[in-house]
Amino acid sequence: MAGDTKHRTAQLTADLDGFREVQRLSYACAEAVAAQLRPGVSEREAARMQREWLRERGVRDWFHLPFAWFGDRTAFANFRFPLQFFPTNRKLEPGMPFILDMAPVYRGYSADIGYSGSLGLNPVQDRLMADLRAHRVLILEQVRERRSLREIYENVERLMTRQGYANRHRAYPFGVIAHKIDRVRERRWSPTAFGFGTQSLKGLAGDALHGHREGWSPLWSPYRFSDHPPQPGLWAVEPHLGFRGTGAKFEEILVVTDSRDPEESAFWLDEDLPHVRRWAEEMAA
């Protein structure tokens, strides 16, 4: 029994290291591409830059292909259909906000991240980013309290309203603020469909079927199918604020376990990410 427990602990540690590695790789890509953005670069070009940067470093599969949103598209202005999320010919201008979003699979581990920035100064997006910190704190606290995903979603939305912002993750399919991620079987050739890796979609569909039988969902939404406590596993969480045509979000992995110890029952996978460092610097200033 002790040997089995030690083995499971070692495997969990190895798995978390793998997910942390691909998440850090993704944020390194976002920072590298953001540093290369110039006036006149289009969303499609920014998305291609992300793909090429990651492929040069060994990425061959995706949960979803990279996205880039510029200007009021960072707030999903007038988004009505899924195809509107895909990169367009919108060109970056000085002072314009942008969001880079990518979900690579690397060595069988997946991540899904969102990186917000602007080409030059943008005080509105700076304020949005500063105010996102409270959402990261709230989500972790309430997951540890084992409140239902639906209740946490509603409380995040209430916080947004108090801050004076619109909930822009409601624009996503099913209005999700998060979804489960998992390991993905490595293959030499990994096709995509509608911008999503077919292997990852199969895994998410399998989770949905399994969860339906047991009364939980791999999608964290405002709907009744998310009215259950957090399911152990890894969740890509992305609260997304909008204000008058400007949007900002972070997206990172939240680990949920079945531990009775509050601090071990849920925790952010990595505390050394760009938005976390940014908040630490602001608090120290």
PAZAPA-4460 file (N, C-alpha, C; in steps of 0.05 Angstrom, whole numbers, plus 32768, in hexadecimal, padded with zeros to 4 digits):
% residues 285
    n_x    n_y    n_z   ca_x   ca_y   ca_z    c_x    c_y    c_z   seq   type   mol
   8011   7FE8   8000   8000   8000   8000   8011   8019   8000     1      M     A
   8026   801A   8012   8038   8031   8013   8047   8034   7FF8     2      A     A
   804E   801E   7FED   805C   801F   7FD3   804B   802A   7FBD     3      G     A
   8031   8022   7FBD   801E   802C   7FA9   801B   804A   7FAC     4      D     A
   8018   8054   7FC5   8015   8070   7FC9   802D   8080   7FC0     5      T     A
   8045   8075   7FC6   805E   8083   7FBD   805F   8084   7F9F     6      K     A
   8057   806E   7F92   8057   806E   7F74   8044   8082   7F69     7      H     A
   802C   8084   7F74   8018   8097   7F6A   8022   80B4   7F6E     8      R     A
   802F   80B9   7F85   8039   80D4   7F8A   804F   80DB   7F76     9      T     A
   8061   80C8   7F71   8077   80CD   7F5E   806B   80D2   7F42    10      A     A
   8057   80C2   7F3A   804B   80C6   7F20   803D   80E1   7F1E    11      Q     A
   802F   80E9   7F33   8022   8103   7F33   8036   811A   7F30    12      L     A
   804D   8117   7F3F   8062   812C   7F3D   806D   812D   7F21    13      T     A
   8072   8116   7F15   807D   8116   7EF9   8069   8122   7EE6    14      A     A
   804F   811B   7EE9   803A   8127   7ED8   8039   8145   7EDB    15      D     A
   8039   814E   7EF3   8037   816B   7EF8   804F   8179   7EEC    16      L     A
   8066   816D   7EEE   807E   8179   7EE1   807B   817B   7EC3    17      D     A
   806E   8166   7EB7   806A   8167   7E9A   8056   817D   7E92    18      G     A
   8040   8180   7EA1   802D   8195   7E9B   8039   81B1   7EA0    19      F     A
   8049   81B3   7EB5   8056   81CC   7EBB   806A   81D4   7EA4    20      R     A
   8078   81C0   7E9A   808B   81C6   7E84   807D   81D1   7E6C    21      E     A
   8067   81C4   7E64   8059   81CE   7E4B   804B   81E8   7E50    22      V     A
   8042   81ED   7E69   8036   8207   7E6F   804B   821D   7E6D    23      Q     A
   8062   8218   7E79   8078   822C   7E78   8081   8230   7E5B    24      R     A
   8083   821B   7E4B   808A   821D   7E2F   8076   822F   7E21    25      L     A
   805C   822C   7E27   8048   823C   7E1A   804A   825A   7E22    26      S     A
   804F   825F   7E3B   8052   827B   7E43   806C   8287   7E38    27      Y     A
   8081   8277   7E35   809A   8281   7E29   8094   8288   7E0C    28      A     A
   8084   8278   7DFE   807C   827E   7DE3   806D   8298   7DE2    29      C     A
   8059   829C   7DF4   8049   82B4   7DF4   805B   82CD   7DF8    30      A     A
   806E   82CB   7E0B   807F   82E2   7E10   8091   82E8   7DF8    31      E     A
   809B   82D3   7DEB   80AD   82D6   7DD4   809E   82E2   7DBC    32      A     A
   8086   82D9   7DB7   8076   82E4   7DA1   806D   8300   7DA7    33      V     A
   8064   8305   7DC0   805C   8320   7DC8   8072   8334   7DC3    34      A     A
   808B   832C   7DC8   80A2   833E   7DC5   80A7   8344   7DA7    35      A     A
   809D   8333   7D95   80A1   8338   7D79   808A   8346   7D6B    36      Q     A
   8074   834B   7D79   805D   8358   7D6D   8063   8375   7D66    37      L     A
   805A   837D   7D4F   805F   8399   7D45   8045   83A3   7D38    38      R     A
   8042   83BD   7D35   802B   83C7   7D26   8029   83BA   7D0A    39      P     A
   8011   83B2   7D03   800D   83A6   7CE9   800D   8388   7CE9    40      G     A
   8016   837B   7CFF   8015   835E   7D01   7FF8   8356   7D04    41      V     A
   7FEF   8342   7CF6   7FD3   8339   7CF8   7FD0   8322   7D0C    42      S     A
   7FB7   831D   7D14   7FB1   8307   7D26   7FBB   82EC   7D1A    43      E     A
   7FB6   82E9   7D00   7FBF   82D0   7CF4   7FDD   82CD   7CF5    44      R     A
   7FEB   82E3   7CF1   8009   82E1   7CF2   8012   82DB   7D0E    45      E     A
   8005   82E7   7D22   800C   82E2   7D3E   8007   82C5   7D46    46      A     A
   7FF1   82BA   7D3C   7FEA   829E   7D41   7FFF   828C   7D34    47      A     A
   8007   8293   7D1C   801C   8283   7D0E   8037   8284   7D1C    48      R     A
   803D   829C   7D27   8056   829F   7D36   8056   828C   7D4E    49      M     A
   8040   8289   7D5C   803E   8277   7D73   8042   825A   7D6A    50      Q     A
   8034   8253   7D54   8036   8237   7D4A   8053   8231   7D43    51      R     A
   8060   8243   7D35   807C   823D   7D2C   808F   823C   7D43    52      E     A
   808C   824E   7D57   809D   824E   7D6E   809B   8234   7D7D    53      W     A
   8083   822A   7D81   807F   8211   7D90   8088   81F9   7D80    54      L     A
   8083   81F9   7D66   808C   81E2   7D56   80AA   81E0   7D55    55      R     A
   80B7   81F7   7D54   80D5   81F7   7D55   80E0   81EA   7D6E    56      E     A
   80CF   81E9   7D83   80D7   81DE   7D9D   80CA   81C3   7DA3    57      R     A
   80C0   81B6   7D8E   80B7   819B   7D91   809A   8196   7D94    58      G     A
   8089   81AA   7D93   806C   81A6   7D95   8062   819A   7D7B    59      V     A
   8052   8184   7D7D   8047   8178   7D65   8029   8174   7D67    60      R     A
   801E   817A   7D7E   8001   8176   7D82   7FF6   818D   7D92    61      D     A
   7FDB   818F   7D92   7FCE   81A6   7D9E   7FB4   819E   7DAB    62      W     A
   7FAE   81AB   7DC2   7F92   81AA   7DCB   7F82   81BD   7DB8    63      F     A
   7F8D   81D5   7DB4   7F83   81E5   7D9E   7F9A   81F6   7D93    64      H     A
   7F98   81FD   7D79   7FAC   820D   7D6C   7FAC   8229   7D79    65      L     A
   7FC2   8238   7D76   7FC4   8253   7D82   7FAF   8267   7D76    66      P     A
   7FA6   8278   7D88   7F94   828E   7D81   7FA3   82A8   7D87    67      F     A
   7F9A   82BE   7D7A   7FA3   82D9   7D80   7F8B   82EB   7D7C    68      A     A
   7F86   82FD   7D90   7F70   8310   7D8E   7F7C   832C   7D93    69      W     A
   7F74   833F   7D81   7F7E   835A   7D83   7F67   836E   7D87    70      F     A
   7F6D   8384   7D94   7F59   839A   7D97   7F40   8391   7DA5    71      G     A
   7F28   8398   7D9B   7F0F   8391   7DA9   7F09   8374   7DA7    72      D     A
   7F18   8365   7D97   7F15   8348   7D96   7F20   833B   7DAF    73      R     A
   7F31   8349   7DBF   7F39   833F   7DD9   7F22   833D   7DEC    74      T     A
   7F0D   834C   7DE7   7EF4   834B   7DF8   7EDE   833C   7DEA    75      A     A
   7EE5   832E   7DD4   7ED2   831E   7DC5   7EBA   832F   7DBC    76      F     A
   7EBF   8347   7DB4   7EAA   835A   7DAC   7E9A   834E   7D94    77      A     A
   7E80   834C   7D99   7E6D   8342   7D84   7E73   8326   7D7B    78      N     A
   7E80   8316   7D8C   7E84   82F9   7D85   7E69   82EB   7D88    79      F     A
   7E61   82DD   7D73   7E48   82CE   7D74   7E4C   82B0   7D6C    80      R     A
   7E61   82AB   7D5D   7E65   8290   7D52   7E82   8287   7D58    81      F     A
   7E85   826C   7D5B   7EA0   8262   7D62   7EB6   826A   7D4E    82      P     A
   7EAF   826C   7D34   7EC4   8273   7D20   7ECF   828F   7D25    83      L     A
   7EC1   82A0   7D34   7ECC   82BB   7D39   7EE4   82BA   7D4C    84      Q     A
   7EE9   82A4   7D5A   7F00   82A2   7D6B   7F1A   829F   7D5C    85      F     A
   7F18   8295   7D43   7F30   828F   7D34   7F3E   82A9   7D2B    86      F     A
   7F58   82A9   7D28   7F67   82C1   7D21   7F5E   82CD   7D06    87      P     A
   7F5F   82E7   7D05   7F56   82F6   7CED   7F6D   8307   7CE2    88      T     A
   7F67   8318   7CCF   7F7A   832B   7CC4   7F7C   8345   7CD4    89      N     A
   7F6E   8346   7CEB   7F70   835E   7CFC   7F8E   8364   7D02    90      R     A
   7F95   837D   7CFD   7FB2   8385   7D00   7FB6   8394   7D1B    91      K     A
   7FCC   838F   7D27   7FD3   839C   7D40   7FDB   83B9   7D3B    92      L     A
   7FD2   83CA   7D4E   7FD8   83E7   7D4D   7FE4   83F0   7D68    93      E     A
   7FF2   8406   7D68   7FFE   8410   7D82   7FE9   8413   7D97    94      P     A
   7FEF   840A   7DAF   7FDD   840C   7DC6   7FC7   83F7   7DC7    95      G     A
   7FC6   83E6   7DB2   7FB0   83D2   7DB0   7FB5   83BA   7DC2    96      M     A
   7FA0   83B0   7DD1   7FA4   8398   7DE1   7FA4   837F   7DCF    97      P     A
   7FB1   836A   7DDA   7FB1   8351   7DCC   7FB0   833A   7DE0    98      F     A
   7FA6   8323   7DD7   7FA7   830B   7DE7   7FB1   82F4   7DD5    99      I     A
   7FC5   82E6   7DDF   7FCF   82CE   7DD2   7FC6   82B6   7DE2   100      L     A
   7FBC   82A2   7DD5   7FB0   828A   7DE2   7FB9   8272   7DD3   101      D     A
   7FC5   825F   7DE1   7FCF   8247   7DD4   7FCC   822F   7DE6   102      M     A
   7FCA   8217   7DDA   7FC6   81FF   7DEA   7FD5   81E8   7DDD   103      A     A
   7FF0   81E7   7DE0   8000   81D2   7DD4   8000   81B9   7DE5   104      P     A
   8007   81A3   7DD8   800D   8189   7DE5   802B   8184   7DE1   105      V     A
   8039   817E   7DF7   8056   817B   7DF5   805E   8162   7E06   106      Y     A
   806A   814F   7DF9   8072   8136   7E07   805A   8129   7E15   107      R     A
   8043   812B   7E09   802B   811E   7E15   801C   812F   7E29   108      G     A
   8026   8147   7E30   8019   8158   7E43   800D   8170   7E35   109      Y     A
   7FF6   817A   7E3F   7FE9   8190   7E32   7FE7   81A8   7E45   110      S     A
   7FE5   81BF   7E39   7FE0   81D8   7E48   7FCE   81E9   7E37   111      A     A
   7FC2   81FD   7E43   7FB1   8211   7E35   7FB5   822B   7E44   112      D     A
   7FC1   823F   7E36   7FC8   8258   7E44   7FBE   8270   7E35   113      I     A
   7FBA   8286   7E43   7FB3   829F   7E38   7FC5   82B5   7E42   114      G     A
   7FCF   82C6   7E30   7FE2   82DB   7E36   7FD7   82F5   7E2C   115      Y     A
   7FD4   8309   7E3E   7FC9   8323   7E36   7FDF   8338   7E36   116      S     A
   7FDE   8349   7E22   7FF2   835F   7E21   7FE7   8375   7E0F   117      G     A
   7FF8   8388   7E09   7FF1   839E   7DF7   800A   83A8   7DE9   118      S     A
   8006   83B4   7DD2   801C   83BF   7DC2   8020   83DC   7DCC   119      L     A
   8031   83DF   7DE0   8034   83F9   7DED   8022   83FB   7E05   120      G     A
   801E   8413   7E0E   800E   8417   7E26   7FF0   8413   7E21   121      L     A
   7FE3   8406   7E34   7FC6   8403   7E33   7FBC   8402   7E50   122      N     A
   7FB6   8419   7E5D   7FAE   8419   7E79   7F96   8409   7E80   123      P     A
   7F83   8407   7E6D   7F6A   83F7   7E72   7F71   83DA   7E75   124      V     A
   7F82   83CF   7E63   7F89   83B3   7E66   7F9A   83AE   7E7E   125      Q     A
   7FAB   83C2   7E85   7FBB   83BF   7E9D   7FA9   83BC   7EB6   126      D     A
   7F94   83CC   7EB6   7F81   83CA   7ECD   7F73   83AF   7ECE   127      R     A
   7F6B   83A6   7EB6   7F5E   838C   7EB5   7F70   8376   7EBF   128      L     A
   7F89   8377   7EB7   7F9C   8363   7EC0   7FA0   8364   7EDE   129      M     A
   7FA2   837C   7EE9   7FA6   837F   7F06   7F8E   8373   7F15   130      A     A
   7F76   8378   7F0A   7F5D   836E   7F18   7F58   8351   7F14   131      D     A
   7F66   8344   7F01   7F63   8327   7EFE   7F6F   8318   7F16   132      L     A
   7F82   8324   7F24   7F8E   8316   7F3A   7F79   830D   7F4E   133      R     A
   7F65   831D   7F54   7F51   8316   7F67   7F41   82FD   7F5E   134      A     A
   7F3F   82F9   7F44   7F30   82E2   7F3A   7F41   82C8   7F3E   135      H     A
   7F5B   82CB   7F3B   7F6C   82B3   7F40   7F6A   82AB   7F5D   136      R     A
   7F6A   82BE   7F6F   7F68   82B8   7F8C   7F4C   82AC   7F92   137      V     A
   7F37   82B8   7F88   7F1C   82AF   7F8D   7F18   8292   7F83   138      L     A
   7F20   828C   7F6B   7F1C   8272   7F60   7F2A   825D   7F71   139      I     A
   7F43   8261   7F78   7F51   824D   7F89   7F43   824A   7FA4   140      L     A
   7F3C   825F   7FB1   7F2F   825D   7FCB   7F15   824C   7FC9   141      E     A
   7F05   8251   7FB5   7EEB   8244   7FB4   7EED   8227   7FA9   142      Q     A
   7F02   8222   7F99   7F07   8206   7F92   7F0F   81F6   7FAB   143      V     A
   7F20   8202   7FBC   7F28   81F4   7FD4   7F11   81F0   7FE7   144      R     A
   7EFD   8201   7FE6   7EE5   81FE   7FF7   7ED2   81EA   7FEB   145      E     A
   7ED8   81E0   7FD3   7EC9   81CB   7FC5   7EAC   81D5   7FBF   146      R     A
   7EAA   81EF   7FB9   7E91   81FA   7FAE   7E8D   81EE   7F92   147      R     A
   7E75   81EF   7F88   7E70   81E4   7F6D   7E7D   81F6   7F58   148      S     A
   7E84   81EA   7F42   7E90   81FA   7F2C   7E7D   8210   7F23   149      L     A
   7E63   820A   7F23   7E4F   821E   7F1A   7E4E   8235   7F2E   150      R     A
   7E4F   822F   7F48   7E4F   8245   7F5C   7E68   8256   7F59   151      E     A
   7E7F   824A   7F56   7E98   8259   7F53   7E96   826B   7F3A   152      I     A
   7E8C   8260   7F25   7E89   8270   7F0C   7E78   8289   7F12   153      Y     A
   7E61   8285   7F1F   7E4F   829B   7F25   7E5D   82B0   7F37   154      E     A
   7E6D   82A6   7F4A   7E7B   82B9   7F5C   7E91   82C8   7F4E   155      N     A
   7E9E   82BC   7F3B   7EB2   82CA   7F2A   7EA3   82E0   7F1A   156      V     A
   7E8C   82D9   7F0F   7E7D   82ED   7F00   7E74   8304   7F11   157      E     A
   7E6C   82FE   7F2A   7E64   8313   7F3C   7E7B   8326   7F42   158      R     A
   7E93   831A   7F45   7EAB   832B   7F4A   7EB0   833D   7F32   159      L     A
   7EAE   8332   7F1A   7EB1   8342   7F02   7E9E   8359   7F02   160      M     A
   7E85   8354   7F09   7E71   8369   7F08   7E77   837F   7F1D   161      T     A
   7E80   8377   7F35   7E88   838B   7F49   7EA0   839B   7F3F   162      R     A
   7EB1   838F   7F30   7EC8   839E   7F26   7EC1   83B0   7F0E   163      Q     A
   7EA9   83AC   7F03   7EA0   83BC   7EED   7EA7   83B1   7ED1   164      G     A
   7EAB   8396   7ED0   7EB3   8389   7EB7   7E9E   8376   7EAD   165      Y     A
   7EA1   836F   7E94   7E90   835A   7E87   7E9E   833F   7E88   166      A     A
   7E8E   832A   7E8B   7E99   830F   7E8A   7E9B   8307   7E6C   167      N     A
   7EB4   8306   7E62   7EB7   82FF   7E46   7EBC   82E1   7E41   168      R     A
   7EC2   82D2   7E56   7EC4   82B5   7E51   7EA9   82A9   7E4B   169      H     A
   7E93   82B7   7E51   7E79   82AE   7E49   7E76   82AB   7E2B   170      R     A
   7E87   82B9   7E1C   7E85   82B7   7DFF   7E8F   829C   7DF4   171      A     A
   7E9F   828D   7E04   7EA9   8273   7DFB   7E92   825F   7DF9   172      Y     A
   7E95   824A   7DE9   7E81   8235   7DE8   7E7B   822B   7E04   173      P     A
   7E61   8229   7E0B   7E58   8221   7E25   7E5F   8235   7E3B   174      F     A
   7E6A   824C   7E33   7E70   8261   7E47   7E86   8259   7E5B   175      G     A
   7E98   8247   7E53   7EAA   823B   7E67   7EBF   824F   7E71   176      V     A
   7EC5   824C   7E8A   7EDC   825B   7E96   7EF4   8248   7E98   177      I     A
   7EEF   822E   7E95   7F05   821A   7E97   7EFC   8200   7E8B   178      A     A
   7F10   81EF   7E86   7F0B   81D4   7E7D   7F22   81C2   7E86   179      H     A
   7F1C   81A8   7E88   7F30   8195   7E91   7F44   8190   7E7B   180      K     A
   7F5D   818B   7E83   7F72   8183   7E70   7F7E   8169   7E7B   181      I     A
   7F8C   815B   7E69   7F97   8141   7E71   7FAF   813B   7E60   182      D     A
   7FBB   8124   7E65   7FD0   811A   7E54   7FC4   8112   7E39   183      R     A
   7FD5   8113   7E24   7FCC   810C   7E09   7FE0   80F9   7DFE   184      V     A
   7FD6   80E3   7DF2   7FE8   80CF   7DE6   7FF7   80DC   7DCF   185      R     A
   8012   80D8   7DD0   8023   80E3   7DBB   8021   80D2   7DA1   186      E     A
   801F   80E0   7D8A   801F   80D3   7D70   8031   80E2   7D5D   187      R     A
   803A   80D4   7D49   804C   80E1   7D35   803C   80F7   7D26   188      R     A
   8023   80F1   7D1F   8013   8104   7D10   7FFA   8109   7D20   189      W     A
   7FF5   8122   7D27   7FDE   8129   7D38   7FCC   813D   7D2A   190      S     A
   7FB6   8134   7D1D   7FA5   8146   7D0E   7F95   8159   7D20   191      P     A
   7F8B   816E   7D14   7F79   8181   7D22   7F5F   8182   7D13   192      T     A
   7F4A   818B   7D21   7F30   818F   7D15   7F24   81A8   7D21   193      A     A
   7F1E   81BB   7D0F   7F13   81D5   7D18   7F25   81E3   7D2C   194      F     A
   7F3F   81DF   7D29   7F53   81ED   7D3A   7F5A   81DE   7D53   195      G     A
   7F4D   81C6   7D58   7F52   81B7   7D70   7F5F   819C   7D69   196      F     A
   7F72   8193   7D7A   7F7F   817A   7D76   7F6B   8163   7D7B   197      G     A
   7F6A   8150   7D68   7F56   813B   7D6A   7F5B   8129   7D82   198      T     A
   7F74   8125   7D89   7F7A   8114   7DA0   7F70   8121   7DBA   199      Q     A
   7F73   813B   7DBD   7F6A   8149   7DD4   7F4B   814A   7DD5   200      S     A
   7F3F   814E   7DBE   7F22   814E   7DBD   7F17   8132   7DC5   201      L     A
   7F24   811D   7DBD   7F1B   8102   7DC5   7F1D   80FF   7DE3   202      K     A
   7F33   810A   7DEF   7F36   8108   7E0C   7F20   8118   7E1A   203      G     A
   7F1A   8130   7E11   7F06   8141   7E1D   7EEA   8133   7E1A   204      L     A
   7EE5   8128   7E03   7ECC   811A   7DFF   7EC9   8102   7E12   205      A     A
   7EE0   80F3   7E15   7EDF   80DD   7E28   7EDA   80E5   7E44   206      G     A
   7EE6   80FC   7E4C   7EE1   8107   7E67   7EC3   810F   7E6A   207      D     A
   7EB8   811A   7E54   7E9C   8123   7E55   7E8A   810B   7E59   208      A     A
   7E90   80F5   7E4A   7E7F   80DD   7E4C   7E82   80D1   7E68   209      L     A
   7E9B   80CE   7E71   7EA0   80C3   7E8C   7E93   80D4   7EA1   210      H     A
   7E96   80EF   7E9F   7E8B   8101   7EB2   7E6C   8100   7EB3   211      G     A
   7E60   80FD   7E9B   7E43   80FD   7E9A   7E38   80E5   7EAA   212      H     A
   7E46   80CF   7EA8   7E3D   80B7   7EB7   7E40   80BB   7ED5   213      R     A
   7E54   80CB   7EDD   7E59   80CF   7EFA   7E4F   80E9   7F05   214      E     A
   7E43   80FA   7EF4   7E38   8113   7EFE   7E4A   812B   7EFF   215      G     A
   7E5F   812C   7EED   7E70   8143   7EEB   7E77   8149   7ECE   216      W     A
   7E82   8160   7EC9   7E88   8169   7EAE   7EA5   8173   7EAD   217      S     A
   7EB3   816F   7E96   7ECE   817A   7E93   7ECD   8197   7E8B   218      P     A
   7EB5   81A2   7E88   7EB1   81BE   7E80   7EA7   81CE   7E99   219      L     A
   7EB4   81E4   7E9F   7EAD   81F5   7EB6   7E9C   820C   7EAC   220      W     A
   7E82   820A   7EAF   7E70   821D   7EA2   7E5C   8228   7EB6   221      S     A
   7E4A   823B   7EAD   7E35   8245   7EBE   7E1C   8233   7EBE   222      P     A
   7E1D   821C   7EB1   7E05   820C   7EAD   7E04   81F5   7EC1   223      Y     A
   7DED   81E8   7EC1   7DE7   81D4   7ED5   7DFA   81BD   7ED4   224      R     A
   7E05   81B6   7EBD   7E17   819F   7EBC   7E31   81A4   7ECB   225      F     A
   7E36   81BE   7ED3   7E4E   81C4   7EE3   7E47   81C8   7F00   226      S     A
   7E2F   81C0   7F08   7E26   81C4   7F24   7E30   81AD   7F35   227      D     A
   7E4A   81AA   7F38   7E57   8195   7F48   7E72   819F   7F52   228      H     A
   7E7D   8193   7F67   7E97   819C   7F70   7EAD   8197   7F5C   229      P     A
   7EC4   81A4   7F5E   7ED9   81A0   7F4B   7EE3   8183   7F4B   230      P     A
   7EE5   8179   7F33   7EEF   815D   7F2F   7F0D   815D   7F30   231      Q     A
   7F1A   814A   7F3F   7F37   8149   7F3F   7F42   8147   7F23   232      P     A
   7F58   8154   7F1F   7F65   8155   7F05   7F70   8170   7F00   233      G     A
   7F77   8176   7EE7   7F83   818F   7EDF   7F6F   819F   7ECF   234      L     A
   7F6C   81B8   7ED5   7F59   81CA   7EC8   7F67   81E2   7EBD   235      W     A
   7F62   81E9   7EA4   7F6C   8202   7E98   7F57   8217   7E9D   236      A     A
   7F5F   822B   7EAE   7F4C   823F   7EB8   7F52   825A   7EAB   237      V     A
   7F3D   8268   7EA1   7F41   8280   7E92   7F2C   8296   7E97   238      E     A
   7F2C   82A3   7EAE   7F19   82BA   7EB1   7F21   82D0   7E9E   239      P     A
   7F0C   82DB   7E91   7F11   82EE   7E7B   7F00   8307   7E80   240      H     A
   7F0D   831E   7E84   7F00   8337   7E8A   7EFE   8348   7E70   241      L     A
   7EE7   8357   7E6E   7EE4   8369   7E58   7EDA   8384   7E62   242      G     A
   7EE5   8399   7E55   7EDC   83B4   7E5C   7EDE   83C6   7E43   243      F     A
   7EC7   83CE   7E38   7EC6   83E1   7E22   7EDA   83DA   7E0B   244      R     A
   7ED8   83C2   7E02   7EE8   83BA   7DEB   7F05   83B2   7DF1   245      G     A
   7F0B   83AF   7E0A   7F25   83A5   7E12   7F22   838C   7E23   246      T     A
   7F31   8377   7E1E   7F2F   835E   7E2D   7F4A   8356   7E38   247      G     A
   7F49   8346   7E4E   7F61   833B   7E59   7F5A   8322   7E68   248      A     A
   7F6C   830F   7E68   7F69   82F6   7E76   7F84   82EA   7E7C   249      K     A
   7F84   82D7   7E8F   7F9A   82C4   7E91   7F8D   82A8   7E8D   250      F     A
   7F9E   8295   7E87   7F95   827A   7E86   7FAC   8268   7E8F   251      E     A
   7FA6   8257   7EA3   7FBB   8246   7EAE   7FAF   822D   7EBB   252      E     A
   7FC0   821B   7EC3   7FB6   8201   7ECD   7FB2   8202   7EEB   253      I     A
   7F9A   81FA   7EF3   7F93   81F6   7F10   7F92   81D8   7F15   254      L     A
   7FA0   81CF   7F2A   7FA1   81B3   7F31   7F8D   81AE   7F48   255      V     A
   7F7B   819B   7F44   7F68   8193   7F58   7F6D   8176   7F60   256      V     A
   7F6F   8171   7F7A   7F74   8156   7F84   7F5E   814D   7F97   257      T     A
   7F5F   8135   7FA1   7F4C   812B   7FB4   7F56   812D   7FD1   258      D     A
   7F6C   813C   7FD5   7F77   8140   7FEF   7F64   814F   8002   259      S     A
   7F65   8148   801B   7F55   8156   802F   7F64   816F   803A   260      R     A
   7F7D   8170   8034   7F8D   8188   803C   7F86   819F   8029   261      D     A
   7F7B   81B5   8033   7F72   81CB   8021   7F88   81D3   800D   262      P     A
   7FA0   81D7   8016   7FB5   81E1   8004   7FBD   81CC   7FEF   263      E     A
   7FB9   81B3   7FF6   7FC0   819E   7FE2   7FA8   8196   7FD1   264      E     A
   7F90   819F   7FDA   7F78   8197   7FCB   7F75   81A6   7FB1   265      S     A
   7F81   81BE   7FAF   7F81   81CD   7F96   7F98   81E1   7F97   266      A     A
   7FA5   81E5   7F81   7FBB   81F8   7F7F   7FC1   81FF   7F62   267      F     A
   7FCA   8217   7F5D   7FD3   821E   7F42   7FED   820F   7F3D   268      W     A
   7FEF   8204   7F25   8006   81F3   7F1E   8020   8202   7F20   269      L     A
   8020   821C   7F19   8039   822B   7F17   8035   8248   7F21   270      D     A
   8046   8250   7F34   8045   826C   7F3E   8059   827E   7F30   271      E     A
   8066   8274   7F1B   807B   8284   7F0D   8072   8288   7EF0   272      D     A
   805C   8296   7EED   8051   829C   7ED3   8050   82BA   7ECF   273      L     A
   804F   82C4   7EB6   8051   82E1   7EB1   803D   82F2   7EC1   274      P     A
   8024   82EA   7EC2   8010   82FB   7ED0   8014   82FA   7EEE   275      H     A
   801E   82E3   7EF8   8023   82E1   7F15   803B   82F2   7F1D   276      V     A
   8050   82F1   7F0D   8067   8302   7F12   805F   8320   7F10   277      R     A
   804E   8326   7EFD   8045   8342   7EFA   8037   834C   7F13   278      R     A
   8025   833C   7F1E   8017   8344   7F36   802A   8347   7F4E   279      W     A
   803D   8334   7F50   8051   8336   7F65   8061   8350   7F64   280      A     A
   8068   8357   7F4B   8078   8370   7F48   8066   8388   7F4F   281      E     A
   804D   8388   7F47   803B   839E   7F4D   8037   83A1   7F6B   282      E     A
   8035   838B   7F79   8031   838C   7F96   804A   8395   7FA4   283      M     A
   8061   838F   7F99   807A   8397   7FA5   8082   83B4   7FA0   284      A     A
   8075   83BF   7F8B   807C   83DB   7F84   8072   83EF   7F98   285      A     A
***
